[in-house]
Amino acid sequence: MIVVEDADDPRLAVFRLNERGLASRSDKRDDAGAGLFLAEGDLVVERAFAAGCRPFAVLADAARVPDVTADLAAAGAEVYLGGAAVQQMVTGLGMPHPIVCLFHRPARPSPSELATRCERLVIVEGVDNPANVGAIVRNAAGLGWDGLLLDHTSADPLTRRALRVAMGTVFSLPHARTTDLLGALGDLDGFDLYALTPAADAIDLRDIRPSGRRAVLIGSERAGLSEAVLAATTPVRIAMAGGVDSLNAAAATAVACFALGS
């Protein structure tokens, strides 16, 4: 472990990289795992490490070194220890975490591989806000769903913000990405596909009696699901009070996962 007292130490430069610096667009499309991601805080770091993610480098609080730090060092990570001022200047966080860790991005399943593992699947299209994706992950994992499928325009679940919001639950919820969502839906043999929409002619979610394998589809808050996706699925709606057309994407996911989970 290396004690660092200067926030400008060049060895800490990797912790300043933005999302694109950590993982390029091609890295994020690589199912085999490429690039890095940054986990912040004891809980997220511990969950990533417990899930088998390979650590690359660690910055921890020299005054209160978390227990997991020794395990990360033993796994081959370079460990740097700094004070609160160093941590704050390096990570850009107003209240620095006791530990941040850069991990190698893990391999992920293909959409078809994911489908073979799942009974209950959450699918998102065009959800480009990392906080919403993080909340969707946390809701799906917390309500016992098995996997997450994202189209290529949705935010990456391994971004800093998504990981913070999800509290690291992404490591217990396998996810896959696709550039052909309609094609992936066509391959979901045996799944009932329920697409959330505020349309008045959609089936009331309370009237659905799910059985067998199922998927719930969530669209962006601005445009919702595409017409092509709606045409390939069963449109369902969450009944709303007068004057309110819908919930946000994360809240709608929680309601749908609960209602369709039994």
Secondary structure by P-SEA (a helix, b strand, c coil): cccccccccccccccccccccccccccccccccccccccccaaaaaaaaaacccccbbbccccccccaaaaaaaaccbbbbbcaaaaaaaacccccccbbbbbcbbbbbcaaaaaaaccbbbbbcccccaaaaaaaaaaaaaacccbbbbcccccccccaaaaaaaccccccbbbbbbccaaaaaaaccccbbbbbbccccccccccccccccbbbbbbcccccccaaaaaabbbbbcccccccccccaaaaaaaaaaaacc
